[in-house]
Amino acid sequence: MKQAIHPQYNPKATMKCACGKTWNIGSTAPETNISICANCHPFYTGTEKIVDTRGRVDKFKKRMEKAGPKTPGKKR
């Protein structure tokens, strides 16, 4: 292995989110900033909103209700 070509590994590098949460990770960069994490992501927090201006989601849900539950059948 060649000497002096590998980056310095920081086992206690910090990860900072825009929401204010920080935690330690192992990285070659001493500090990493991110804009969103699992603490503030809408999918994980339950604040996810579906933006639907044409009613496509409602049409899809109605179509799925009309179709009923899927039952396994024999292959054709």
N, CA, C and O atoms as a Tinker XYZ file with bonds, in Angstrom:
   304  protein
     1  N      0.838000   -1.168000    0.000000    73     2
     2  CA     0.000000    0.000000    0.000000    64     1     3
     3  C      0.893000    1.243000    0.000000    63     2     4     5
     4  O      1.878000    1.311000    0.735000    81     3
     5  N      0.538000    2.218000   -0.828000    73     3     6
     6  CA     1.322000    3.449000   -0.902000    64     5     7
     7  C      1.073000    4.301000    0.330000    63     6     8     9
     8  O     -0.033000    4.338000    0.869000    81     7
     9  N      2.107000    4.972000    0.754000    73     7    10
    10  CA     2.019000    5.844000    1.929000    64     9    11
    11  C      1.630000    7.263000    1.506000    63    10    12    13
    12  O      1.972000    7.710000    0.412000    81    11
    13  N      0.921000    7.953000    2.376000    73    11    14
    14  CA     0.584000    9.374000    2.239000    64    13    15
    15  C     -0.336000    9.701000    1.065000    63    14    16    17
    16  O     -0.323000   10.836000    0.588000    81    15
    17  N     -1.134000    8.744000    0.582000    73    15    18
    18  CA    -2.085000    9.063000   -0.483000    64    17    19
    19  C     -3.535000    8.929000   -0.004000    63    18    20    21
    20  O     -4.457000    9.309000   -0.726000    81    19
    21  N     -3.743000    8.406000    1.176000    73    19    22
    22  CA    -5.085000    8.180000    1.684000    64    21    23
    23  C     -5.542000    9.355000    2.545000    63    22    24    25
    24  O     -4.731000    9.931000    3.270000    81    23
    25  N     -6.819000    9.722000    2.480000    73    23    26
    26  CA    -7.302000   10.837000    3.302000    64    25    27
    27  C     -7.340000   10.458000    4.783000    63    26    28    29
    28  O     -7.419000    9.280000    5.132000    81    27
    29  N     -7.285000   11.455000    5.630000    73    27    30
    30  CA    -7.336000   11.250000    7.077000    64    29    31
    31  C     -8.755000   10.842000    7.472000    63    30    32    33
    32  O     -9.711000   11.536000    7.127000    81    31
    33  N     -8.905000    9.727000    8.189000    73    31    34
    34  CA   -10.207000    9.245000    8.646000    64    33    35
    35  C    -10.510000    9.814000   10.024000    63    34    36    37
    36  O     -9.696000    9.700000   10.940000    81    35
    37  N    -11.678000   10.425000   10.171000    73    35    38
    38  CA   -12.104000   10.991000   11.447000    64    37    39
    39  C    -13.209000   10.109000   12.024000    63    38    40    41
    40  O    -14.332000   10.140000   11.522000    81    39
    41  N    -12.926000    9.332000   13.051000    73    39    42
    42  CA   -13.953000    8.453000   13.610000    64    41    43
    43  C    -15.050000    9.205000   14.365000    63    42    44    45
    44  O    -16.120000    8.649000   14.612000    81    43
    45  N    -14.797000   10.453000   14.729000    73    43    46
    46  CA   -15.793000   11.235000   15.449000    64    45    47
    47  C    -16.138000   12.513000   14.689000    63    46    48    49
    48  O    -16.176000   13.594000   15.277000    81    47
    49  N    -16.386000   12.395000   13.392000    73    47    50
    50  CA   -16.808000   13.541000   12.595000    64    49    51
    51  C    -18.254000   13.868000   12.946000    63    50    52    53
    52  O    -19.011000   12.984000   13.347000    81    51
    53  N    -18.641000   15.132000   12.797000    73    51    54
    54  CA   -20.001000   15.532000   13.148000    64    53    55
    55  C    -20.851000   15.714000   11.897000    63    54    56    57
    56  O    -20.385000   16.205000   10.869000    81    55
    57  N    -22.090000   15.311000   12.012000    73    55    58
    58  CA   -23.087000   15.487000   10.959000    64    57    59
    59  C    -24.107000   16.477000   11.507000    63    58    60    61
    60  O    -24.673000   16.244000   12.575000    81    59
    61  N    -24.354000   17.582000   10.795000    73    59    62
    62  CA   -25.291000   18.611000   11.248000    64    61    63
    63  C    -26.412000   18.765000   10.225000    63    62    64    65
    64  O    -26.170000   18.891000    9.025000    81    63
    65  N    -27.642000   18.750000   10.732000    73    63    66
    66  CA   -28.817000   18.940000    9.878000    64    65    67
    67  C    -29.290000   20.385000   10.010000    63    66    68    69
    68  O    -28.961000   21.062000   10.984000    81    67
    69  N    -30.055000   20.851000    9.040000    73    67    70
    70  CA   -30.598000   22.203000    9.079000    64    69    71
    71  C    -31.599000   22.377000   10.214000    63    70    72    73
    72  O    -31.826000   23.500000   10.665000    81    71
    73  N    -32.204000   21.281000   10.686000    73    71    74
    74  CA   -33.180000   21.364000   11.778000    64    73    75
    75  C    -32.495000   21.528000   13.131000    63    74    76    77
    76  O    -33.160000   21.841000   14.118000    81    75
    77  N    -31.183000   21.325000   13.195000    73    75    78
    78  CA   -30.442000   21.512000   14.433000    64    77    79
    79  C    -29.922000   20.229000   15.050000    63    78    80    81
    80  O    -29.130000   20.282000   15.990000    81    79
    81  N    -30.343000   19.082000   14.551000    73    79    82
    82  CA   -29.873000   17.815000   15.098000    64    81    83
    83  C    -28.432000   17.559000   14.669000    63    82    84    85
    84  O    -28.075000   17.783000   13.512000    81    83
    85  N    -27.613000   17.094000   15.594000    73    83    86
    86  CA   -26.224000   16.730000   15.287000    64    85    87
    87  C    -25.938000   15.342000   15.839000    63    86    88    89
    88  O    -26.505000   14.943000   16.857000    81    87
    89  N    -25.061000   14.609000   15.171000    73    87    90
    90  CA   -24.635000   13.300000   15.640000    64    89    91
    91  C    -23.254000   13.015000   15.077000    63    90    92    93
    92  O    -22.807000   13.668000   14.135000    81    91
    93  N    -22.593000   12.044000   15.658000    73    91    94
    94  CA   -21.230000   11.690000   15.264000    64    93    95
    95  C    -21.253000   10.519000   14.304000    63    94    96    97
    96  O    -22.019000    9.569000   14.468000    81    95
    97  N    -20.399000   10.607000   13.299000    73    95    98
    98  CA   -20.239000    9.542000   12.308000    64    97    99
    99  C    -18.754000    9.358000   12.043000    63    98   100   101
   100  O    -17.937000   10.145000   12.521000    81    99
   101  N    -18.403000    8.348000   11.301000    73    99   102
   102  CA   -17.037000    8.165000   10.845000    64   101   103
   103  C    -16.942000    8.641000    9.407000    63   102   104   105
   104  O    -17.702000    8.180000    8.556000    81   103
   105  N    -16.030000    9.546000    9.120000    73   103   106
   106  CA   -15.936000   10.117000    7.784000    64   105   107
   107  C    -14.539000   10.658000    7.544000    63   106   108   109
   108  O    -13.750000   10.809000    8.478000    81   107
   109  N    -14.239000   10.946000    6.289000    73   107   110
   110  CA   -12.970000   11.581000    5.962000    64   109   111
   111  C    -13.073000   13.093000    6.075000    63   110   112   113
   112  O    -12.050000   13.774000    6.151000    81   111
   113  N    -14.287000   13.630000    6.088000    73   111   114
   114  CA   -14.494000   15.063000    6.300000    64   113   115
   115  C    -14.758000   15.296000    7.787000    63   114   116   117
   116  O    -15.497000   14.521000    8.394000    81   115
   117  N    -14.188000   16.322000    8.388000    73   115   118
   118  CA   -14.391000   16.534000    9.821000    64   117   119
   119  C    -15.809000   16.962000   10.177000    63   118   120   121
   120  O    -16.270000   16.699000   11.288000    81   119
   121  N    -16.513000   17.622000    9.246000    73   119   122
   122  CA   -17.879000   18.071000    9.506000    64   121   123
   123  C    -18.684000   18.009000    8.210000    63   122   124   125
   124  O    -18.190000   18.385000    7.146000    81   123
   125  N    -19.925000   17.533000    8.305000    73   123   126
   126  CA   -20.799000   17.441000    7.152000    64   125   127
   127  C    -22.119000   18.115000    7.476000    63   126   128   129
   128  O    -22.701000   17.855000    8.528000    81   127
   129  N    -22.604000   18.980000    6.588000    73   127   130
   130  CA   -23.885000   19.647000    6.754000    64   129   131
   131  C    -24.879000   19.089000    5.743000    63   130   132   133
   132  O    -24.568000   18.958000    4.559000    81   131
   133  N    -26.082000   18.761000    6.222000    73   131   134
   134  CA   -27.130000   18.263000    5.348000    64   133   135
   135  C    -28.375000   19.114000    5.529000    63   134   136   137
   136  O    -28.512000   19.796000    6.545000    81   135
   137  N    -29.279000   19.090000    4.569000    73   135   138
   138  CA   -30.468000   19.933000    4.639000    64   137   139
   139  C    -31.656000   19.224000    5.275000    63   138   140   141
   140  O    -32.555000   19.885000    5.795000    81   139
   141  N    -31.680000   17.901000    5.246000    73   139   142
   142  CA   -32.825000   17.170000    5.798000    64   141   143
   143  C    -32.359000   15.827000    6.328000    63   142   144   145
   144  O    -31.474000   15.193000    5.754000    81   143
   145  N    -32.967000   15.393000    7.440000    73   143   146
   146  CA   -32.602000   14.114000    8.052000    64   145   147
   147  C    -33.881000   13.368000    8.420000    63   146   148   149
   148  O    -34.981000   13.859000    8.168000    81   147
   149  N    -33.744000   12.199000    9.008000    73   147   150
   150  CA   -34.907000   11.409000    9.395000    64   149   151
   151  C    -35.685000   12.077000   10.526000    63   150   152   153
   152  O    -36.855000   11.763000   10.741000    81   151
   153  N    -35.054000   12.983000   11.240000    73   151   154
   154  CA   -35.717000   13.693000   12.330000    64   153   155
   155  C    -36.708000   14.737000   11.803000    63   154   156   157
   156  O    -37.706000   15.020000   12.466000    81   155
   157  N    -36.453000   15.312000   10.629000    73   155   158
   158  CA   -37.310000   16.376000   10.110000    64   157   159
   159  C    -37.914000   16.069000    8.745000    63   158   160   161
   160  O    -38.640000   16.907000    8.210000    81   159
   161  N    -37.645000   14.908000    8.161000    73   159   162
   162  CA   -38.193000   14.559000    6.847000    64   161   163
   163  C    -39.701000   14.321000    6.949000    63   162   164   165
   164  O    -40.137000   13.597000    7.844000    81   163
   165  N    -40.510000   14.908000    6.061000    73   163   166
   166  CA   -41.968000   14.768000    6.150000    64   165   167
   167  C    -42.461000   13.329000    6.101000    63   166   168   169
   168  O    -43.472000   13.018000    6.730000    81   167
   169  N    -41.792000   12.451000    5.387000    73   167   170
   170  CA   -42.234000   11.059000    5.307000    64   169   171
   171  C    -42.119000   10.374000    6.658000    63   170   172   173
   172  O    -43.009000    9.616000    7.044000    81   171
   173  N    -41.043000   10.628000    7.377000    73   171   174
   174  CA   -40.814000    9.978000    8.667000    64   173   175
   175  C    -41.562000   10.650000    9.816000    63   174   176   177
   176  O    -41.874000    9.995000   10.810000    81   175
   177  N    -41.854000   11.942000    9.696000    73   175   178
   178  CA   -42.545000   12.652000   10.773000    64   177   179
   179  C    -44.051000   12.557000   10.652000    63   178   180   181
   180  O    -44.761000   12.884000   11.602000    81   179
   181  N    -44.565000   12.116000    9.501000    73   179   182
   182  CA   -46.008000   11.986000    9.314000    64   181   183
   183  C    -46.679000   13.264000    8.855000    63   182   184   185
   184  O    -47.907000   13.348000    8.870000    81   183
   185  N    -45.915000   14.254000    8.450000    73   183   186
   186  CA   -46.491000   15.507000    7.978000    64   185   187
   187  C    -46.448000   15.615000    6.456000    63   186   188   189
   188  O    -46.500000   16.715000    5.905000    81   187
   189  N    -46.356000   14.490000    5.790000    73   187   190
   190  CA   -46.281000   14.475000    4.339000    64   189   191
   191  C    -47.614000   14.909000    3.743000    63   190   192   193
   192  O    -48.673000   14.457000    4.176000    81   191
   193  N    -47.556000   15.780000    2.756000    73   191   194
   194  CA   -48.761000   16.270000    2.089000    64   193   195
   195  C    -48.697000   15.867000    0.618000    63   194   196   197
   196  O    -47.651000   15.954000   -0.024000    81   195
   197  N    -49.828000   15.430000    0.109000    73   195   198
   198  CA   -49.899000   15.079000   -1.301000    64   197   199
   199  C    -50.512000   16.268000   -2.029000    63   198   200   201
   200  O    -51.650000   16.648000   -1.755000    81   199
   201  N    -49.767000   16.849000   -2.944000    73   199   202
   202  CA   -50.253000   17.978000   -3.718000    64   201   203
   203  C    -50.853000   17.419000   -4.998000    63   202   204   205
   204  O    -50.143000   16.901000   -5.861000    81   203
   205  N    -52.162000   17.530000   -5.105000    73   203   206
   206  CA   -52.862000   16.968000   -6.250000    64   205   207
   207  C    -53.897000   17.975000   -6.723000    63   206   208   209
   208  O    -54.948000   18.129000   -6.100000    81   207
   209  N    -53.605000   18.659000   -7.819000    73   207   210
   210  CA   -54.510000   19.691000   -8.294000    64   209   211
   211  C    -55.552000   19.158000   -9.272000    63   210   212   213
   212  O    -56.583000   19.799000   -9.475000    81   211
   213  N    -55.308000   18.014000   -9.873000    73   211   214
   214  CA   -56.241000   17.468000  -10.860000    64   213   215
   215  C    -57.077000   16.317000  -10.335000    63   214   216   217
   216  O    -57.884000   15.761000  -11.080000    81   215
   217  N    -56.910000   15.945000   -9.082000    73   215   218
   218  CA   -57.714000   14.876000   -8.515000    64   217   219
   219  C    -57.262000   13.485000   -8.915000    63   218   220   221
   220  O    -58.054000   12.545000   -8.845000    81   219
   221  N    -56.037000   13.324000   -9.323000    73   219   222
   222  CA   -55.534000   12.026000   -9.775000    64   221   223
   223  C    -55.472000   11.011000   -8.644000    63   222   224   225
   224  O    -55.753000    9.830000   -8.849000    81   223
   225  N    -55.105000   11.469000   -7.449000    73   223   226
   226  CA   -55.006000   10.555000   -6.317000    64   225   227
   227  C    -56.388000   10.030000   -5.955000    63   226   228   229
   228  O    -56.548000    8.838000   -5.692000    81   227
   229  N    -57.386000   10.907000   -5.939000    73   227   230
   230  CA   -58.750000   10.478000   -5.637000    64   229   231
   231  C    -59.277000    9.502000   -6.687000    63   230   232   233
   232  O    -59.932000    8.516000   -6.347000    81   231
   233  N    -58.995000    9.773000   -7.954000    73   231   234
   234  CA   -59.415000    8.859000   -9.024000    64   233   235
   235  C    -58.780000    7.489000   -8.854000    63   234   236   237
   236  O    -59.440000    6.467000   -9.039000    81   235
   237  N    -57.495000    7.466000   -8.499000    73   235   238
   238  CA   -56.791000    6.211000   -8.302000    64   237   239
   239  C    -57.383000    5.434000   -7.129000    63   238   240   241
   240  O    -57.596000    4.225000   -7.230000    81   239
   241  N    -57.650000    6.119000   -6.021000    73   239   242
   242  CA   -58.221000    5.455000   -4.853000    64   241   243
   243  C    -59.602000    4.889000   -5.165000    63   242   244   245
   244  O    -59.923000    3.785000   -4.725000    81   243
   245  N    -60.417000    5.615000   -5.909000    73   243   246
   246  CA   -61.749000    5.119000   -6.295000    64   245   247
   247  C    -61.632000    3.886000   -7.182000    63   246   248   249
   248  O    -62.391000    2.929000   -7.030000    81   247
   249  N    -60.680000    3.914000   -8.108000    73   247   250
   250  CA   -60.477000    2.781000   -9.000000    64   249   251
   251  C    -60.036000    1.542000   -8.226000    63   250   252   253
   252  O    -60.467000    0.431000   -8.535000    81   251
   253  N    -59.179000    1.728000   -7.223000    73   251   254
   254  CA   -58.720000    0.603000   -6.416000    64   253   255
   255  C    -59.850000    0.052000   -5.540000    63   254   256   257
   256  O    -59.929000   -1.160000   -5.342000    81   255
   257  N    -60.719000    0.910000   -5.015000    73   255   258
   258  CA   -61.858000    0.446000   -4.230000    64   257   259
   259  C    -62.840000   -0.336000   -5.101000    63   258   260   261
   260  O    -63.407000   -1.341000   -4.672000    81   259
   261  N    -63.025000    0.133000   -6.297000    73   259   262
   262  CA   -63.944000   -0.519000   -7.234000    64   261   263
   263  C    -63.436000   -1.903000   -7.643000    63   262   264   265
   264  O    -64.229000   -2.829000   -7.816000    81   263
   265  N    -62.135000   -2.044000   -7.794000    73   263   266
   266  CA   -61.539000   -3.301000   -8.221000    64   265   267
   267  C    -61.657000   -4.361000   -7.135000    63   266   268   269
   268  O    -61.734000   -5.550000   -7.443000    81   267
   269  N    -61.671000   -3.952000   -5.876000    73   267   270
   270  CA   -61.789000   -4.906000   -4.778000    64   269   271
   271  C    -60.443000   -5.532000   -4.452000    63   270   272   273
   272  O    -59.425000   -5.207000   -5.062000    81   271
   273  N    -60.455000   -6.448000   -3.465000    73   271   274
   274  CA   -59.189000   -7.074000   -3.078000    64   273   275
   275  C    -58.697000   -8.029000   -4.152000    63   274   276   277
   276  O    -59.489000   -8.687000   -4.826000    81   275
   277  N    -57.416000   -8.095000   -4.297000    73   275   278
   278  CA   -56.805000   -8.964000   -5.290000    64   277   279
   279  C    -56.738000  -10.386000   -4.759000    63   278   280   281
   280  O    -56.186000  -10.622000   -3.684000    81   279
   281  N    -57.286000  -11.322000   -5.493000    73   279   282
   282  CA   -57.244000  -12.720000   -5.079000    64   281   283
   283  C    -56.328000  -13.490000   -6.007000    63   282   284   285
   284  O    -56.347000  -13.269000   -7.218000    81   283
   285  N    -55.526000  -14.389000   -5.462000    73   283   286
   286  CA   -54.639000  -15.153000   -6.307000    64   285   287
   287  C    -55.428000  -16.135000   -7.156000    63   286   288   289
   288  O    -56.316000  -16.827000   -6.658000    81   287
   289  N    -55.109000  -16.191000   -8.402000    73   287   290
   290  CA   -55.785000  -17.105000   -9.316000    64   289   291
   291  C    -54.781000  -17.932000  -10.083000    63   290   292   293
   292  O    -53.570000  -17.785000   -9.916000    81   291
   293  N    -55.297000  -18.796000  -10.918000    73   291   294
   294  CA   -54.373000  -19.612000  -11.694000    64   293   295
   295  C    -53.830000  -18.816000  -12.883000    63   294   296   297
   296  O    -54.479000  -17.897000  -13.382000    81   295
   297  N    -52.650000  -19.182000  -13.315000    73   295   298
   298  CA   -52.015000  -18.482000  -14.423000    64   297   299
   299  C    -52.632000  -18.926000  -15.727000    63   298   300   301
   300  O    -53.073000  -20.066000  -15.871000    81   299
   301  N    -52.656000  -18.025000  -16.659000    73   299   302
   302  CA   -53.227000  -18.336000  -17.981000    64   301   303
   303  C    -52.185000  -18.802000  -18.934000    63   302   304
   304  O    -52.494000  -19.105000  -20.087000    81   303
